[in-house]
Amino acid sequence: MKIKRIVLLALLLCTANMWAATSDALLRLEAEMMNYIDTNKRDSFLLASNRLKEASKKAGNERLFYHAWSSQAIYEATQQNYDQALGIVKEIIENTRETASIYGEYSAGHAQAIIMLQKQDYDAAEKAYMTSVEFFHRHFPDESAAEDLLGLLRIAIQRKDFNNAKRFARQVVNEQNVSDIHKGRALYRLSQILFDEDDVEEYNRIYEQLVKLKDTEGLESSVLLAEVSHSIINDDYKNALRQAEQLSDEKCAEWKAYIYHRMGDDANAYNYMLDYKRISDSIMQASHGQALAGYRAQVNNDRTKLQQQLMERRIDRMRNRLYIALGLLAFVGLLFFTWKGRKLIKQ
């Protein structure tokens, strides 16, 4: 019986290892696609995304298949090919009518929301994001709709609708199984609104939650900015000036201008504002590029998550291989001792 159990365990581990290898291959393809999604390398992106579509369809990974397909629509939007982007969304919607795929339906709606936001059609983007949030909560109750809620948060801030912005930020924080990166982004946005409102007590409460996430990859710059504003709102200007030195040249000049103005030193404030304007003008981007900032932050977050998943899968695969090797070694050992025992009995 022991031999049978060991053989069964070895077979199960082999099967798990084969599944993990397929899953790893899909993750690598997804990581490759995400490396190109915000670049001008169209051929490389299309090759990677089509390979991911084909491989995920073959593996029966419906969710990843529609993710790859909708990413093609988002890519066209980042290149400002909006008609082509919406055409791909329409193809996905037509496909889901045949397949009745909830993953396909969500992917199409989510992609449409991103496209409308990049077009700066805020009314259409808001409607699409609202629909996506409702759909996501209904069909994936154990998962977080934070990505769509952050889209609504960006729209509210763009409209200077800060009451709704605060509401969406708090909704992200309270989402089921929300990731640290999404929670941190919402807390940072909320902290900056409270800073502008000079709500010291509430700002400090939110700041305490944010700094607990300071080691989260992708939140480093947000936490640095929050540290500067935390010192300012608590009238610790000396520390704020020191912390501002850690920021980019543009942000450093902008914050120092504000700090000196708040200190009543308008001469220094004016000089730093001139520096800020000079630096800002030299790196000025088109309005479309500014609209992409939130999406690119999400792309960087996705890349980081994929790299972490690949590392975890690599470790799991190595562990499974070790278990298989130990199981086979034990199996061979049992066979040997069983054969040796029977031989001695015969003798």
FENWOQUI-V512208 format. One record per residue. N is the residue number from 0. SS is DSSP state (hx for helix, st for strand, lp for the rest). PSI is psi in radians with two decimals (* if undefined). NEAR is the number of other ideal C-beta (glycine too) atoms within 8 Angstrom. Layout:
BEGIN
N|SS|PSI|NEAR ; N|SS|PSI|NEAR
END
This chain:
BEGIN
0|lp|-0.66|4 ; 1|hx|-0.71|6 ; 2|hx|-0.75|10 ; 3|hx|-0.71|7 ; 4|hx|-0.72|8 ; 5|hx|-0.74|12 ; 6|hx|-0.78|9 ; 7|hx|-0.74|8 ; 8|hx|-0.74|10 ; 9|hx|-0.71|12 ; 10|hx|-0.72|8 ; 11|hx|-0.73|8 ; 12|hx|-0.68|12 ; 13|hx|-0.76|9 ; 14|hx|-0.76|8 ; 15|hx|-0.66|9 ; 16|hx|-0.67|12 ; 17|hx|-0.72|8 ; 18|hx|-0.74|8 ; 19|hx|-0.65|12 ; 20|hx|-0.71|9 ; 21|hx|-0.76|9 ; 22|hx|-0.70|9 ; 23|hx|-0.70|12 ; 24|hx|-0.70|9 ; 25|hx|-0.70|14 ; 26|hx|-0.70|12 ; 27|hx|-0.70|9 ; 28|hx|-0.68|13 ; 29|hx|-0.74|13 ; 30|hx|-0.69|12 ; 31|hx|-0.74|11 ; 32|hx|-0.77|14 ; 33|hx|-0.41|12 ; 34|hx|-0.42|9 ; 35|hx|-0.13|11 ; 36|lp|-0.44|12 ; 37|lp|0.54|8 ; 38|lp|3.08|8 ; 39|lp|0.14|4 ; 40|lp|1.28|7 ; 41|hx|-0.86|8 ; 42|hx|-0.75|6 ; 43|hx|-0.72|9 ; 44|hx|-0.83|13 ; 45|hx|-0.67|9 ; 46|hx|-0.83|8 ; 47|hx|-0.76|13 ; 48|hx|-0.65|14 ; 49|hx|-0.62|9 ; 50|hx|-0.69|10 ; 51|hx|-0.71|15 ; 52|hx|-0.83|11 ; 53|hx|-0.80|8 ; 54|hx|-0.71|11 ; 55|hx|-0.60|14 ; 56|hx|-0.73|9 ; 57|hx|-0.64|6 ; 58|hx|-0.10|8 ; 59|lp|0.37|5 ; 60|lp|1.52|9 ; 61|hx|-0.70|10 ; 62|hx|-0.78|7 ; 63|hx|-0.58|11 ; 64|hx|-0.83|12 ; 65|hx|-0.49|15 ; 66|hx|-0.78|11 ; 67|hx|-0.71|15 ; 68|hx|-0.82|14 ; 69|hx|-0.48|15 ; 70|hx|-0.50|13 ; 71|hx|-0.65|11 ; 72|hx|-0.76|16 ; 73|hx|-0.66|14 ; 74|hx|-0.78|13 ; 75|hx|-0.61|12 ; 76|hx|-0.67|14 ; 77|hx|-0.42|11 ; 78|lp|0.13|8 ; 79|lp|0.41|7 ; 80|lp|1.22|8 ; 81|hx|-0.69|11 ; 82|hx|-0.74|6 ; 83|hx|-0.67|8 ; 84|hx|-0.82|15 ; 85|hx|-0.49|11 ; 86|hx|-0.69|8 ; 87|hx|-0.71|14 ; 88|hx|-0.72|14 ; 89|hx|-0.69|8 ; 90|hx|-0.72|8 ; 91|hx|-0.74|16 ; 92|hx|-0.76|11 ; 93|hx|-0.66|8 ; 94|hx|-0.70|10 ; 95|hx|-0.38|12 ; 96|hx|-0.52|7 ; 97|hx|-0.68|6 ; 98|hx|-0.30|7 ; 99|lp|0.68|6 ; 100|lp|2.13|10 ; 101|hx|-0.53|7 ; 102|hx|-0.74|11 ; 103|hx|-0.73|15 ; 104|hx|-0.75|11 ; 105|hx|-0.78|14 ; 106|hx|-0.72|13 ; 107|hx|-0.79|14 ; 108|hx|-0.72|12 ; 109|hx|-0.76|12 ; 110|hx|-0.70|16 ; 111|hx|-0.68|12 ; 112|hx|-0.77|15 ; 113|hx|-0.73|12 ; 114|hx|-0.79|15 ; 115|hx|-0.64|12 ; 116|hx|-0.71|17 ; 117|hx|-0.52|14 ; 118|lp|-0.16|10 ; 119|lp|0.50|7 ; 120|lp|1.46|8 ; 121|hx|-0.55|11 ; 122|hx|-0.85|6 ; 123|hx|-0.68|9 ; 124|hx|-0.76|14 ; 125|hx|-0.77|10 ; 126|hx|-0.76|8 ; 127|hx|-0.72|12 ; 128|hx|-0.72|15 ; 129|hx|-0.77|9 ; 130|hx|-0.72|10 ; 131|hx|-0.73|14 ; 132|hx|-0.82|12 ; 133|hx|-0.76|8 ; 134|hx|-0.76|11 ; 135|hx|-0.80|12 ; 136|hx|-0.61|9 ; 137|hx|-0.69|6 ; 138|hx|-0.37|8 ; 139|lp|1.13|8 ; 140|lp|-0.38|7 ; 141|lp|0.08|5 ; 142|lp|2.94|8 ; 143|lp|2.32|10 ; 144|lp|0.45|12 ; 145|hx|-0.62|13 ; 146|hx|-0.73|10 ; 147|hx|-0.64|13 ; 148|hx|-0.61|15 ; 149|hx|-0.54|15 ; 150|hx|-0.77|14 ; 151|hx|-0.63|14 ; 152|hx|-0.76|14 ; 153|hx|-0.70|10 ; 154|hx|-0.77|13 ; 155|hx|-0.72|12 ; 156|hx|-0.71|12 ; 157|hx|-0.62|7 ; 158|lp|-0.08|7 ; 159|lp|0.54|5 ; 160|lp|1.36|8 ; 161|hx|-0.43|11 ; 162|hx|-0.79|6 ; 163|hx|-0.61|9 ; 164|hx|-0.78|14 ; 165|hx|-0.66|11 ; 166|hx|-0.79|8 ; 167|hx|-0.65|14 ; 168|hx|-0.78|14 ; 169|hx|-0.56|10 ; 170|hx|-0.67|9 ; 171|hx|-0.85|16 ; 172|hx|-0.61|12 ; 173|lp|0.08|6 ; 174|lp|2.61|12 ; 175|lp|2.21|7 ; 176|lp|0.66|7 ; 177|lp|2.46|11 ; 178|lp|2.76|9 ; 179|hx|-0.65|8 ; 180|hx|-0.76|13 ; 181|hx|-0.75|15 ; 182|hx|-0.75|13 ; 183|hx|-0.71|15 ; 184|hx|-0.72|13 ; 185|hx|-0.75|17 ; 186|hx|-0.67|14 ; 187|hx|-0.82|14 ; 188|hx|-0.75|12 ; 189|hx|-0.72|14 ; 190|hx|-0.67|14 ; 191|hx|-0.59|11 ; 192|hx|-0.77|13 ; 193|hx|-0.59|12 ; 194|hx|-0.81|11 ; 195|hx|-0.54|7 ; 196|lp|-0.07|7 ; 197|lp|0.65|6 ; 198|lp|1.49|7 ; 199|hx|-0.84|8 ; 200|hx|-0.87|6 ; 201|hx|-0.64|8 ; 202|hx|-0.83|14 ; 203|hx|-0.61|11 ; 204|hx|-0.77|8 ; 205|hx|-0.66|12 ; 206|hx|-0.71|11 ; 207|hx|-0.66|8 ; 208|hx|-0.67|10 ; 209|hx|-0.76|15 ; 210|hx|-0.36|10 ; 211|lp|-0.35|6 ; 212|lp|0.24|13 ; 213|lp|-0.40|9 ; 214|lp|0.02|4 ; 215|lp|2.18|9 ; 216|lp|2.27|7 ; 217|lp|-0.18|10 ; 218|lp|0.04|14 ; 219|hx|-0.88|8 ; 220|hx|-0.64|7 ; 221|hx|-0.72|11 ; 222|hx|-0.67|14 ; 223|hx|-0.79|11 ; 224|hx|-0.69|12 ; 225|hx|-0.62|14 ; 226|hx|-0.70|10 ; 227|hx|-0.88|13 ; 228|hx|-0.53|12 ; 229|hx|-0.75|11 ; 230|hx|-0.69|12 ; 231|hx|-0.85|15 ; 232|hx|-0.38|11 ; 233|lp|0.27|8 ; 234|lp|0.47|5 ; 235|lp|1.29|8 ; 236|hx|-0.61|11 ; 237|hx|-0.79|6 ; 238|hx|-0.64|8 ; 239|hx|-0.74|13 ; 240|hx|-0.69|10 ; 241|hx|-0.76|7 ; 242|hx|-0.58|12 ; 243|hx|-0.45|13 ; 244|lp|-0.37|7 ; 245|lp|-0.17|5 ; 246|lp|3.01|12 ; 247|lp|2.82|5 ; 248|hx|-0.75|6 ; 249|hx|-0.88|10 ; 250|hx|-0.63|10 ; 251|hx|-0.84|11 ; 252|hx|-0.72|13 ; 253|hx|-0.84|11 ; 254|hx|-0.65|13 ; 255|hx|-0.65|12 ; 256|hx|-0.75|14 ; 257|hx|-0.75|10 ; 258|hx|-0.83|14 ; 259|hx|-0.61|12 ; 260|hx|-0.73|10 ; 261|hx|-0.51|8 ; 262|hx|-0.21|7 ; 263|lp|0.14|5 ; 264|lp|1.40|8 ; 265|hx|-0.39|8 ; 266|hx|-0.87|6 ; 267|hx|-0.67|9 ; 268|hx|-0.76|13 ; 269|hx|-0.76|9 ; 270|hx|-0.75|8 ; 271|hx|-0.53|13 ; 272|hx|-0.64|10 ; 273|hx|-0.74|8 ; 274|hx|-0.78|10 ; 275|hx|-0.79|12 ; 276|hx|-0.71|8 ; 277|hx|-0.81|8 ; 278|hx|-0.75|11 ; 279|hx|-0.74|10 ; 280|hx|-0.59|7 ; 281|hx|-0.41|6 ; 282|lp|0.31|7 ; 283|lp|2.31|5 ; 284|lp|2.84|6 ; 285|lp|2.73|5 ; 286|hx|-0.57|7 ; 287|hx|-0.72|8 ; 288|hx|-0.66|8 ; 289|hx|-0.65|8 ; 290|hx|-0.40|10 ; 291|lp|-0.17|11 ; 292|hx|-0.83|8 ; 293|hx|-0.72|11 ; 294|hx|-0.71|13 ; 295|hx|-0.59|9 ; 296|hx|-0.72|10 ; 297|hx|-0.69|10 ; 298|hx|-0.78|11 ; 299|hx|-0.65|9 ; 300|hx|-0.77|11 ; 301|hx|-0.70|9 ; 302|hx|-0.78|11 ; 303|hx|-0.78|11 ; 304|hx|-0.72|10 ; 305|hx|-0.73|12 ; 306|hx|-0.71|9 ; 307|hx|-0.73|8 ; 308|hx|-0.73|9 ; 309|hx|-0.72|12 ; 310|hx|-0.78|8 ; 311|hx|-0.72|8 ; 312|hx|-0.65|12 ; 313|hx|-0.73|9 ; 314|hx|-0.75|8 ; 315|hx|-0.73|9 ; 316|hx|-0.72|12 ; 317|hx|-0.69|8 ; 318|hx|-0.74|8 ; 319|hx|-0.70|12 ; 320|hx|-0.68|9 ; 321|hx|-0.76|8 ; 322|hx|-0.72|10 ; 323|hx|-0.79|12 ; 324|hx|-0.75|8 ; 325|hx|-0.69|8 ; 326|hx|-0.78|12 ; 327|hx|-0.66|9 ; 328|hx|-0.75|8 ; 329|hx|-0.68|9 ; 330|hx|-0.82|12 ; 331|hx|-0.71|8 ; 332|hx|-0.75|8 ; 333|hx|-0.72|11 ; 334|hx|-0.74|9 ; 335|hx|-0.84|8 ; 336|hx|-0.58|8 ; 337|hx|-0.79|9 ; 338|hx|-0.72|8 ; 339|hx|-0.69|8 ; 340|hx|-0.75|8 ; 341|hx|-0.64|8 ; 342|hx|-0.72|8 ; 343|hx|-0.67|7 ; 344|hx|-0.77|6 ; 345|hx|-0.73|5 ; 346|lp|*|4
END
